[in-house]
């Protein structure tokens, strides 16, 4: 058996070293090392040897297997080097030819607006926090004063996973999570994606973005809210902007308001963008409902606060004159190239 193994090794290595290509090498690997290969056939005879010879022949067989495997690897590497050398010898590169134009990428308009909004509020001392996109019904509704039988719950028609989980329909749940973990003062904004079961059309999409803002401390008033949002409007849309607060309703704020700015295109004279009204709605806001403060363990007799929420998608449409929200999500390179 020793003589047979040594002859097998010598024969296999010689054939491997003369293999012309990778296909022949694979055939040789199967011939000598495969399940039905020549080495396997020899190893089957180990059981017939005396007990004192089995370890010796087994060790020799492993040595032969390793030698054949090393020869295969060495020859494969050598063939690869020869092919590379041949390719380099046959190919030539004319360095005087003009190169291929590389198109420049750009920041997506929504990402651009989100970053601008964050920069403005960071400058006012707000911290940026994030939260889960898959929420529980408690944080998305109950903790925001929207119980299961509340009629306003229909305003947030949501995507459910079952077992009380859903895609968050606004970023407001994060304000509850923040207040649960942090004692006042709280001063944060929450940018992120949201989802609602809206029919897709030029002004609505089932997925959209929102930036929620929250400030809670002693002595916070509606006047503070107006001052912050006026400052934001002027930094975002121009230093001459005016704001208007119309009464509205949100379960988690009281009082609540819809916030408008005078049209930055027509300066309030009336145009297509403001629908001839001279005003454009940009966000919703209000004082944090005392019930929400009680839910998170804040004393509403000691602390007050305000919250606001805006849609960066809508703001991007206004700033860049985009008339169809679907363009943001179609990944049409012709649309995105305009922002390079």
N, C-alpha and C positions, 0 to 999 in steps of 0.2 A: 504493500500500500504506500509506503514511503516513496518508492521509485515511481509509482503511478502519479502521486501528487506532485513530485518534482518535475516530471515530464509534462504534466498538465499545466503547471505554472509557466514553464519555459515556452511551451507551445502557445499558450494564451497571450503572453506578453509579446512574443514575436509577431503574432497576427495583429494585435492591437496597435503596435508601433508602425505597422505597415497599412493600417486602415486609411482609405483615401478621404473619408468624410464622416460626418456625424451619423448618418443613416447606417453605415457599416459598423460604426462603433456600437450602436444600439443593438444591432443583430448579434455582435460578439458578446455584449453584456448578457443578453438572454441565453446565448449558447453556453456560456461558462458559469454564470451566476444565477440564472433564472431558476424557477421552481423545478423545471424539468431539465436543468442544465447539467453539464458534465461533472462539475464539482459536487452538486447535490447527489448525483448517482454514486459517486465515490463515498460520500459521507454516510450513505445508507449502509455501507459495509462495516461501519465502526462497531455495530452491535455484535458482530461475529468475532471480533478480536478478543484475546485474553484480557482479563481485567487490568493487568499491569501495563498493557500497551495502549489501552483506550485514551488515557490522558495525554500520552505522548503524541499519538496520531491526531487527536483532537486539536492540540496546540498547533501542530504542523498545518492542519487543514485551515485553521483560522489565519495563519501566516500567509498561506497561499491565497486565501480570499482577499486579504488586505492588499497583497502585492498586485493582484489582478485589478482591484478597485483603484489603486493608486495609478496603475498604468493607464486605465481608462480616463481618469481625471487629467493626467499629464498630457495624453494625446488630444483630448478634447480642447484643452487650453491652447495647445500648440496649433491645432487646426484653426481656432479662432484668431490667433495672432497672424497666421498665414493669410487668412481671408481679409483681415483688416489691412495688412500690408499690400495685398493685391488691389483692394479697393482704392487705397490712397494712391497707388501707382497709376491706376487707370483713370481716376477722377482728377479734375483740375478745377480750381476756383479762380475766376477772374475778379480780382479785388477792385477793378475799375467800374464794374457794373453797379448801377444804383441799387440801394437796398430796398427791401419791402417796407412800405409805409405802415407804421404801427399806430393804430387809432388810439387816441387818448381817452381814458375813461373819465367819468364824472360822478359827482355825488348826486344821488337820487334827489329830486326836488323835495320829497317828503322828509328825507333825512336831513337835507339842508335846512328846512324850516324847523324841524325838531331841534336841531343843534342851535339855531338862532334863538328859539324860545328859551331853551335851557340856559344859554349864555346870559340872556336878559335877567332871568330870575336868580341865577347864581350871583349876578352883580347886585341883587337886592338882598342877598344873604340867605336865600333858600337853598336847602340841600336837595340833591337828586336821589330818589329811592326807586326801587323796582319791586314788583311782586309777581306772583304766579299768574300765568294766563289761564290755567285751569283752576277755577275757584269752587268753593262750596256755596251752597245756597245761603248759608248763614252770613258769610262775609259779603256776598254779592247783593243780598236783599235784607235779611232780618236785622243785621247790625246797623244798617243804614235806614232803619225805620220804615222798611217795606215788608210787612208780614205777608204771609201766603194769600190772605184774602183781601189784600189792599188793591184797589182798582188801578192804581198807578203802575202796578207790576206789569201790566200789558205794554207800558212804554218801553220795557226792556225785554222784548220777545227773544228768548235765548236758545242756544244750542245745548241740549242736555246729554250727559253720558249715562244717566241713571245713578242711583245711590247718592243723590244730592250733589252731584258734580256737574259743572257746566263750564263752557267757555265764557270767561268774564264778559259782561256786556258794557262795562265801563271800568275805568281805573280807580273809581271811588273806593272799592274794597280795601285798597292798600292804605288809605288814610286810617281805617279802623285798625288794621294790623300795626301801623306805626304807633298809634295812640295807646294800644294795648301794651306795647313794649317800652314806651318812653313817657316820662313825666313832662308836663309843660315846662318851658315853652317848646312848641312844635312848629317848625317852619320848613315845609317840604313841598316839592313838586314831584309828580309821578307820571313820567312819559311811558307809553306802551301801546300795544295792539289790543283791540277789542273786537267782539263779534256779536252780531245780532241777526235775527232772521228777517232781514230787509230784502225787498225785491231790488235787484240790481238795475239801476238806470243811470242817467248822466250825473245825478246828484247823490245817489245812495249806493252803498256797497255792503255786502254782508260782513266784510272785514274792513276795519278802519282804525285810525289812531286817535289817541286822546292824551291830553296833558292835564292832569288834575293838580290843583294847588290847595294847600291847607296851611293855615296859621292859627294857632291856639295859644293864648296867654291871658294874663290878667288885663282887663281894661280894653280889649280889642273891640272896635266899633265898626259900624257900616261905613263910616267916614274913612277908616283905614283901608277897607276893601276898595272903595272908590279911588283913593289915592294910588294904591298899588296898580290897579287896572288902568288908570289913566296914564301912569308912567309907562306901563307895558305897551299900551296902544301907541304912544308917541315914539317909543323906541322901535317898535315893529313896523309902523306904517307911516311915520313922519312926525316931526316935532310940532305940527300945527293941528294935530288931530283933536277932535272933541269926542266925548263919550256921552251916551245916554242910557239910563237904566229904566227899563220897563218892568212893571210888576209881573211876576210869573210864579210858578209852583214847582218845587222839587221836594220830595219827602224828607230828604236829609238836610235841608236848609230852611230857615224861617227867620226873617223874610227872605224871599228869593227874587231874582231878577234876571231878565235877559239883557245882555250888554251889547250896545250898538256903538259903532264909530261912524262919524260923518264920512261919506264916500271919498276915498283918496284919489279917485280918478276924476270925478267931476267937482270935487270940493263942495259937495252938498247941493249942487245945482240940480241933479237928477240925470241919470244916464242908464244905459242897459244893465250895467253891473249892479247898481243899487235899485233897479226896477223903478226908476224915476222917483224914488222916495227920498233920495239924498242920504240915506242911512243904511248901514250894513251890519247885520247881526254877526258877532264873532265868538260869543261864549255865553255860558250861564253861570250864575254865581249867587251867593247868599251867605247869611250868617249860619253857622253850624247849629242844627237843631239841638236844643237841650237834651232831647231824648237820646240822641247819638252820643252826646258827652256822658250821659249816665250809663249807657251800655258799656263804654270802655273804662268806666270807673273814675271819670273826671267829675268834680263838683260844679254843676252849672251855675251855682250861686257865686263861685269864686272865679271860674274861667269862662271866657267867651272866645269865639273864633270865627273865621270865615273860610269858605271853600269856593273854588271856581273850577270849571272844566271847559276846555276848548278843543276844537278839532283841527289839528295841524293839516289834515287833508284839505279842508275847506279854506284854511288860511293860505295854503300853497296855491290852490286854484285862484284865489283872489289876487295874490301877489304876482303870479306869472300868467294870468289871463287864460287859464285852462278851463274849458267848458264841459269837460267830461271826466268824472272821477275814475272811470274804468281805465283811462290811459295810464294811471299810476301803476296798475297791476298787470297790464298786458305784456310787459317786457318787450315792447316794440322798440327796436334799436333806433329807428328813425325819430321816435319821440324823445328818447333819452339823449340822443346826440345833441339836441338843442341846448342841453344844459352843460355841455363840456366846456 
